[in-house]
Amino acid sequence: MDEVQDVRIVEDVETLKALSDPLRLGILQAMSGPGGRTWTAKELARELGEPQTKLYRHLKHLEEAGLILVAETRVVSGIVEQRYTPAQRSIQLSRGFLAATAAGEDEARDVAFGIVQSALTSFERELGEALRAGRVRLDDEDQGRRPVVMIADFRIGADRVAHYLDRVRRLVDDLNAEPADPDGVPLHAILAMYRPDE
């Protein structure tokens, strides 16, 4: 098995395409959970609540893009079974590449937009499941556990927009700089703040 990278910087359209599917993002998120374990298609199907047969095409796509690795192959009851692991501990999209892609040709732009849509869809599904299962409570009395959820539209001065965008970027940088803690607790976040042209 190839060695697992610490960070994968995505700078190509093909890898973006592999990431632009909510189920593939869900597979990567499930595999990247605590414990660093390997996964079979059957285990992933159970974890994600999807039919096992639906996952094979997505696993192949992720493997071809170098986003997952085959950690082990064995024969179980006459059937070849593969165990998969993420090829990296975290994925970052190259800011320069993503900006160039978003401003580029239609196909490349559609792929960049697709990954944003996939991330939103995946996050929405996971948060909904956590709320329904009671793993996250909007009324939690513990401030350290109560989720922060905000959907809003504001009309403020351009200088204030720049100020808040800078604060959000610094928050993202701070979170990305946090060292992984094997004894820590999971924190899921999705941040989007934008100023559209009128």
C-alpha positions as CSV (number, residue, x, y, z in Angstrom):
1,M,0.0,0.0,0.0
2,D,1.2,3.5,-0.8
3,E,1.9,5.8,2.1
4,V,-0.9,8.1,3.4
5,Q,-0.2,11.8,2.8
6,D,-0.7,14.3,5.5
7,V,-2.4,16.9,3.2
8,R,-3.6,16.6,-0.3
9,I,-3.6,19.9,-2.2
10,V,-6.1,19.6,-5.1
11,E,-5.0,21.4,-8.2
12,D,-6.6,19.5,-11.1
13,V,-10.0,19.2,-12.6
14,E,-10.1,15.4,-12.5
15,T,-9.7,15.3,-8.7
16,L,-12.3,18.1,-8.4
17,K,-14.7,16.0,-10.4
18,A,-14.1,13.0,-8.1
19,L,-15.0,15.3,-5.1
20,S,-18.0,16.9,-6.8
21,D,-20.4,14.1,-5.7
22,P,-22.2,14.1,-2.3
23,L,-21.9,10.3,-1.9
24,R,-18.1,10.3,-2.6
25,L,-17.7,13.2,-0.1
26,G,-19.7,11.1,2.4
27,I,-17.4,8.1,1.8
28,L,-14.3,10.2,2.4
29,Q,-15.8,11.7,5.5
30,A,-16.8,8.3,6.9
31,M,-13.4,6.9,6.2
32,S,-11.7,10.0,7.8
33,G,-13.3,9.5,11.2
34,P,-11.4,8.8,14.3
35,G,-9.4,5.7,14.7
36,G,-7.7,5.5,11.3
37,R,-9.4,2.2,10.5
38,T,-9.8,0.6,7.1
39,W,-13.2,0.0,5.5
40,T,-14.9,-2.5,3.2
41,A,-17.7,-1.5,0.8
42,K,-20.1,-3.4,3.0
43,E,-19.1,-1.5,6.1
44,L,-19.3,1.8,4.3
45,A,-22.7,0.9,2.9
46,R,-24.0,0.3,6.5
47,E,-22.4,3.5,7.8
48,L,-23.9,5.6,5.0
49,G,-27.2,3.8,4.7
50,E,-26.7,3.1,1.0
51,P,-26.9,-0.1,-1.0
52,Q,-23.5,-1.8,-1.2
53,T,-23.7,-2.2,-5.0
54,K,-24.1,1.6,-5.3
55,L,-20.7,2.2,-3.7
56,Y,-18.5,0.2,-6.0
57,R,-18.5,2.7,-8.8
58,H,-17.8,5.6,-6.4
59,L,-15.0,3.7,-4.6
60,K,-13.4,3.0,-8.0
61,H,-13.6,6.7,-8.9
62,L,-12.0,7.7,-5.6
63,E,-9.3,5.2,-6.0
64,E,-8.5,6.3,-9.6
65,A,-8.3,9.9,-8.4
66,G,-5.8,8.8,-5.7
67,L,-8.1,9.9,-2.9
68,I,-8.4,6.4,-1.4
69,L,-6.0,3.5,-1.3
70,V,-6.6,-0.3,-1.2
71,A,-5.1,-1.1,2.2
72,E,-5.7,-4.9,2.0
73,T,-7.2,-7.4,-0.4
74,R,-8.3,-10.8,0.8
75,V,-10.7,-13.6,-0.2
76,V,-13.7,-14.1,2.1
77,S,-16.0,-17.1,1.3
78,G,-14.6,-17.2,-2.3
79,I,-15.2,-13.5,-2.8
80,V,-12.4,-10.9,-3.2
81,E,-12.8,-8.2,-0.5
82,Q,-10.9,-5.0,-0.5
83,R,-10.3,-2.8,2.5
84,Y,-9.9,0.9,1.8
85,T,-8.3,3.8,3.6
86,P,-8.1,7.5,2.8
87,A,-4.9,8.5,0.8
88,Q,-4.5,11.6,2.9
89,R,-5.4,12.9,6.3
90,S,-6.9,16.1,5.0
91,I,-7.8,17.7,1.6
92,Q,-7.3,21.3,0.7
93,L,-8.4,23.0,-2.5
94,S,-5.7,25.2,-4.0
95,R,-7.1,28.7,-3.7
96,G,-5.4,29.8,-6.9
97,F,-6.5,26.8,-8.9
98,L,-10.1,27.0,-7.6
99,A,-10.3,30.7,-8.4
100,A,-8.9,30.1,-11.9
101,T,-11.2,27.1,-12.4
102,A,-14.3,29.1,-11.3
103,A,-13.4,31.9,-13.8
104,G,-12.4,29.4,-16.6
105,E,-14.2,27.3,-19.2
106,D,-17.7,26.1,-18.7
107,E,-16.8,22.5,-17.8
108,A,-14.2,23.5,-15.3
109,R,-16.5,26.1,-13.8
110,D,-19.3,23.6,-13.5
111,V,-17.0,21.2,-11.7
112,A,-15.9,23.9,-9.3
113,F,-19.5,24.8,-8.6
114,G,-20.4,21.1,-8.3
115,I,-18.0,20.6,-5.5
116,V,-19.5,23.5,-3.5
117,Q,-23.0,22.0,-4.1
118,S,-21.8,18.6,-3.1
119,A,-20.2,19.9,0.1
120,L,-23.4,21.7,1.0
121,T,-25.6,18.7,0.3
122,S,-23.4,16.4,2.3
123,F,-23.2,18.7,5.2
124,E,-27.0,19.2,5.2
125,R,-27.6,15.4,5.2
126,E,-25.2,14.8,8.0
127,L,-26.5,17.6,10.2
128,G,-30.1,16.4,9.6
129,E,-29.2,12.9,10.5
130,A,-27.4,14.1,13.7
131,L,-30.5,16.2,14.7
132,R,-33.0,13.4,14.0
133,A,-30.8,10.9,16.0
134,G,-30.4,13.3,18.9
135,R,-26.6,13.4,18.6
136,V,-27.0,17.2,18.1
137,R,-29.6,19.3,19.9
138,L,-30.5,22.8,19.0
139,D,-31.6,23.5,22.5
140,D,-28.6,21.9,24.3
141,E,-28.0,23.7,27.6
142,D,-24.2,23.1,27.3
143,Q,-22.8,26.0,25.3
144,G,-19.9,23.9,24.3
145,R,-22.2,21.5,22.5
146,R,-25.0,23.7,21.2
147,P,-24.6,24.2,17.5
148,V,-24.2,27.6,15.9
149,V,-26.6,27.8,12.9
150,M,-27.2,31.1,11.0
151,I,-28.9,31.8,7.7
152,A,-29.2,35.5,7.1
153,D,-29.0,38.3,4.5
154,F,-27.6,41.7,5.5
155,R,-27.2,45.0,3.7
156,I,-24.1,46.8,5.2
157,G,-21.3,49.0,4.0
158,A,-18.6,47.5,1.7
159,D,-15.9,48.2,4.3
160,R,-17.9,46.2,6.9
161,V,-18.3,43.3,4.4
162,A,-14.5,43.2,3.9
163,H,-14.1,43.3,7.7
164,Y,-16.4,40.3,8.3
165,L,-15.0,38.3,5.4
166,D,-11.5,38.8,6.8
167,R,-12.7,37.6,10.2
168,V,-14.2,34.5,8.7
169,R,-11.0,33.8,6.8
170,R,-9.0,34.1,10.0
171,L,-11.4,31.8,11.8
172,V,-10.9,29.2,9.0
173,D,-7.1,29.6,9.2
174,D,-7.2,29.2,13.0
175,L,-9.3,26.0,12.7
176,N,-7.0,24.6,10.0
177,A,-4.0,25.3,12.2
178,E,-5.4,23.3,15.2
179,P,-3.4,20.1,15.7
180,A,-5.4,16.8,15.4
181,D,-6.2,15.4,18.9
182,P,-6.8,11.7,19.0
183,D,-8.6,12.1,22.3
184,G,-10.6,15.2,21.1
185,V,-14.2,15.5,20.0
186,P,-15.5,15.9,16.5
187,L,-16.4,19.4,15.2
188,H,-18.2,19.7,11.9
189,A,-18.2,23.1,10.2
190,I,-19.3,24.6,6.9
191,L,-18.7,28.3,6.4
192,A,-19.9,30.4,3.5
193,M,-20.1,34.2,3.3
194,Y,-20.2,36.0,0.1
195,R,-20.9,39.4,-1.5
196,P,-22.8,39.0,-4.8
197,D,-22.6,41.5,-7.6
198,E,-25.8,43.5,-8.0
